[in-house]
Amino acid sequence: MKPTPLDEFPVHQTPLPMAQVGTSDRNFYDRYYFNAHDRTGEVFLVTGFGVYPNLGVVDAFATVRHGDTQRSVRFSDALESRSLEPAVGGYRIEVIDPLRSLRLICEHPDLSMDMTWQGSFDAVLEDRHVLLEGTRAMLDASRFAQVGSWSGTLSVDGRDFSVDPDVWLGTRDRSWGIRPSGESDPPGRWAAEPREGFWWTYIPLRFDDYAMVVILQESPDGHRTLNHASWVFADGRIEQLGWPRLEVDYRSGTRHPECARLHLTTPRGEPLLLEVETLGGVPLSMGAGYVGDPAWSHGRWMGREWSESVTYDMTSPDVVNMLPFNVVDHVARATCNGDEGWGLFEHATMGRHDPSGFGGWGDMAK
């Protein structure tokens, strides 16, 4: 094995070259995630880039929902030498100022962009995320999140958008660790004893003078297995906001969250109400490659120099019928103490979740 450009820097965490990670688990990953919107809910970009060292794969995706159409382009290739220049096919990321400013470029006839991210507040290191299947960690990852604004250009299906940082906002994260990647593992015992449900809520929000990052994960009986709520200020202070209580109003006959209320508590014991309204949404297992995508998933070997472009009609029954089994990213408009904020309401309630009143996979809101 040859050294890589990363080995030139004093960043090693194990007695291994940087081409190798500190675990032999095939599901080790290292990923960027970004979203961008113009506050209307009419256009919403979700995009990401990942490397999978133990699978020998690098890939990226960009998906844009505009109106009732969602366009997705994907790139995948063999992972050769890991470097400080994240790129695959027509997709690349330039780190201008670490933890503050990055440039994203995607070159494809159906979807292209040249957009620069500017973080509005410091990035927040979230609590470690662990999800067990029996005694095995199917997810064991670290992640930091940030809110910010965008500038540049975006073109989708022949329609051009001027990305003005006074209008276009978004959130991003960087995560790494163990997460289901590539071809599925043999289910073994878990095929006979499947998971009853999965409930997840992730809400990073940007206000003028502060940011909020809330992450909640619960088991089918409502036991909370991940609880993170941070209030981030311009001077670098981060305050914890207790144990949030979430109320979600679902659209009748669906599991679509139309709005939500989070009851938070400041370090001084004062109640804080955060109200969220959802606008346009992107289901992550349709075009973005997250778990459940039938056509393509992160880390899957597709061959060298592979790319694909697909479009989805979001009103199609085939798409609508799959939404209750998806993690969906929604553009979010929020209010807190009279302040208006914007960001992401990422939510999934699949299968049983007793506090939400869902007894099984087929139950929908009344």
N, C-alpha and C positions, 0 to 999 in steps of 0.2 A: 504494500500500500504506500502511495506517495503522499507527502505532506500537501495540504491545501493552502490557499492564500490566508485563510483564517488562522492557520497555525503560526503565522507571523506576528499575531497580536497576543498580548498576555491576558487571554480570556478563558483559559482552560479550566474546567471544573473536575476533570477526572484524569488519571494517568493514561489517556488515550489521545490519539490525533483527533482533530476536530471532525474528520470524516466519520468517526464512530461516536455514537452516543452512549451514555452510561447504562443502558439497558439493552438486552437482546430482544425485548418485546417487539414483535413485528408492527404493532400499532403505534409506535412512537411517531409523533408529528411535530411540526413547527410551522405556525400559520399566522398570516395577516388577514384581518377582516376590516372592511370599510362599508359605510353606507352614506348616501347623499340624497338630499331632496330640496325642493324649492318652497316648502311649507304649504303646498296646496294639496298634496296627496295624489296629484295627477301624474307625477313622474317620480320614480323612486329607484335609485341605483343601489344594488348590493353586489359587492365584489370581494375577491380574496385570492390569496396566493399561499401555497403550502409546499413543504418538502417532507419526504417520508424516507429517512435514511436507510432504515432496515428493509424497505420495499424497493429502494432504488428508483423512486419516482419523484418527479416535480410536476406540479400542475397549478392552474389558475382558472378563474371563472369571472365573468361579468354578466350580470342579469339586470335588465331595466324593465320595470312595469310602467307603461304609459297608456293611460285609459284602461281598456279591457284587454290589452295585448301585453304579453311579457316576452321579451327577446333575450336569449341567453347564448353567449359564446363561451367555449371552453378550450383550453389548451393543455396538453400533457406531453411529457417526454421522459427520457431516461435521465436520472439524476447523475451527473458526472461529478465534477469537483464543486464542493460547497464554497461559496465566496460571499463577498459583501455586496454583490450585485444581483438581487433577486430578479430572475427573468426566466420566461419560458415562452416559446413561440412569439406571437405578436404582443406579449404582455410583459411589462417590466415595472419595477418600483425603484425610485431613486430616493435615498434617504438624504435629505438636504441638511436637516438639523435634528439629530436623534431626540426622540420624545417630544418633538415640537412640529417639524415640518417635513412633509414627504410629497413626492410627485408620482402620480400614477399615469401610465401610458398603455393604452390598448389600441392595437391596429388591426381592424377587421372591417370588411366592407359593410357588414350589417350593424356593427356596434363599435364605435371608436371613441376614445377620450384622451384628453391631455389635461389633467386636473391636479391642482396643488392643494394639499391639506395644510391647514394651520391650526394647531391646537389652541383652544381658548383658555384652558386651565391645565394644571399639571395632570399627568397620567396617574391613575389610581391603581395600585396593586390590589387585586381582589383576594378574598379568602380562597385558600386552595380548594379546588373542586374535585370531589371524589364521588363516584357512583359505583356501587358494588353489584355484581351478579353472583349471588351466593357469597363466597368468600373471596372471589377474584375481583380486582378493580378493573372494570371495563372502561372507566374514565378516571384519570388521576392527573390533573393538569394545573398549571399556574397561568394566570392571565392578568394583563393590565388593560384598563379602559381609559378612553379620553373622548371628550366632546370638542367640536371645533367647527370651522367653516371651510368652504371650498371656493376656488377660483379656476377658471380655464374654460374648456369647451367639451361638449358631449354631443355625439351624433348617434341617433338610433333609427334604423329603417328609413333613412333619408331625411329625418327631421333633426334640425340643429338646435341646440340649447346653449345659450350664453350663460356660463356659470359665474354669477356675481356673488362675491363673498358677503355682501350686505344682505343677500337673500338666501343663498344656498348654505345649509347647515348639515351636520351629520355627526356620526359617532364612529369610533374605530376601536379595535382591540388587537392585541398580540397574545397568542396563547401557545403553549408547548407542553408536551407530556404524552400521556397515553390516552388514545381515543380510537374507537373503531375506525379503521382505515383499510383501503384496498378491498380485495375480495373478502367475503364474509368468513369468519371462523366457523368450523363445524359446530352446530348448536349443542350436540350431545344431550346432556340431561336437561338443559334449559328449553329444548324443544317440547319436552313433556311437562315442564313446569314453567310456562312463560310468565313474563312480567305482567301484573294485573293492570298497570297503568303508569303514566309518567306525567308529572305536573311541574311546570317550569315557568318562571317569569323573570325577565331581565329588562331593566328600565334605566338606561343612561340618558340624562336630560341636560340641556344647556339653557341656563337663564342668563340675563345680562351680567349679573354680579356674582353668580355662583353656579356650580354644577351639582347634580345628584346622580349617584349610581346605586341602584337597588337590585339585588339578585336573591331570588327565593326559589328553593326546590323542596318539594314535599313528596312523601310516599303516598300510596293510595288511601291510607287511613288518615292522612293529613299531618303525619309526623314530619316536622321540618328538618331536612338533612343539610341544607345550606342556607345561611342567613347573613346577608351583607347589605348594609345601608350606610352610605357615606355622603356627607355634605362637604363640598370642596370649594374653597374660597380663593380669590385672586392672590392673596398673600401667602398661599401655600398651606394654610391650615386645613386639616381634615377632621371633621367631627362625625362621630358615630350616631346613628339615628335609631338605635334600639332594635326592637323586634316588631317589624311592620305587620300590621293587620290589613290584608287586601280584600276588597270587595269588588267583584267583577260583574258587570251586567252583560249577559250574553244575548245575542239576537235569537228570538224564538225559532225553534226548529234547527238550530245550528250550535256550534261551539265558537262562534265568532264573537270576540270581545268588543263591544261597542264603546264602552267606557269603563273606567275603574277608579276606585278611591283607595288611597294608601294612608293609613293612620300611623304616623311616625311619632317618635318622642325625642326631643333634643336632649343633650347631655345635662341640661338644667331641669329636666323633668317636664318640660312644657310640651303640650300636644301640638303636632304639626300635620295639617291635612294637605295631601298632594292629590290633585284630581287630574285624570288623564283621559283624553278623547283620542280614539284611533281614527286614522284616515286610511290612505291606500296601503296595501300590504303585499308582501312577497313571501310565498311559501318556500321554505328552504330546501325541501326535497323535490322541488320542481325547477330544474335548471341550475340550481346552486350547488348541487352535489352532496348535500348533507344526508344523513342516514335516512334511508327510505326512497331516495331517488332511483327510479327503476332503470334509467338510461345510463347514468354515470355517477360515480361517487369518488370522493377524494382519495387519492393514493392508488386507485385501481390502475393496473397496467393496461394501457391502451395502444402500446406500440410507440415507436419513435416518431417525433414530429407530428403528433396527432392534433387535430383541431376539429371543432364541430360547431354549428350554429343551428339553434332550434327556436321555434316560436310557439307560444301557448295562447290559446283563447281562454281567458279567465272566466268566461261565462259558460264554457262547455261543461256538460254534466260530468264528463270524465274528470275534469279538474275540480269542480265544485264538490264532488263526492269524496275526493281525497283530502279536502281541507281539514276535516276533524282529526286526521291522522298525521298532521304536520306541525312542526314548529313554524310559526308565521311571524315574520318581521313586519311591524306596522309603523308607519310614520305616526308620531305622537305629538299632540299639542297638550301642554300641561299648564296648570295654574297652581301656585303655592303662595300663600300670603298676599294675594293680589297680583303677583308677578306672573308674567307669561313666559313659558319655556317651550323648547322643541327638542325632539330626540327620537328615541326608539322605544316601542313597547313590543318586546319579543315574548311570545306567550305560546304555551302548549298545555292543553289538558286532554290527554289521550287515555282512553280506557276509564278505569274507576278512579274517582277522586271524591271521597265522602264529603268534605266541606263544600264542594261545588254542587253536590247533589247528583253526581253522575255515578251510576252503579256499575256500568260496564261500557264496552267499546261502542255499543250501538245507541247509548242514551244521548239525547240532545236536550237543549234548554227548553223549558216550557214556554 
